[in-house]
Amino acid sequence: MTCHHQPGDRSCTTQYPDYSNYESPSTPDSKKFEIIEVIDFYLPYLILKVKYPNCSKCSYEGTKVLVYDNLSIKDLIYWREIDPHFSDSKLKDKTKAPTPVARFPASTLGMNHAKIFVETLNDINKKL
């Protein structure tokens, strides 16, 4: 990952890992996002490329590649919140995206790795 903050930028958690009182958030705002790309031909897996505008100075300009399991593109219509972090939450709320099963860098290589990951899972599931 490459940090895009300027030297001395107090919102950078790489340079200032213990600084917690800065007005600029150091984590994506899960309620403010833009879905840039959806790849749904690996069902039951979905690959999403999601941009978080409040993290524009973070690696990959705040864009994440997320992999979800057991969803269809219809589920996305209801989502008002997409948290890119992993969690143990089992709560079902159709307005919130479930926790992703994997996350990759938002680069061409990261997207290719996400596709390989999902293809591999599909191959394994076919053999079970």
Secondary structure, DSSP 8 states (H G I E B T S, - for coil): ----S-TT-TT-TTT-TT----SS-SS--TTS-EEEEEEEEETTEEEEEEE-GGGTTSGGGGEEEEEEES--HHHHTT-SB---S--------TTB----SEEEESSHHHHHHHHHHHHHHHHHHHH-
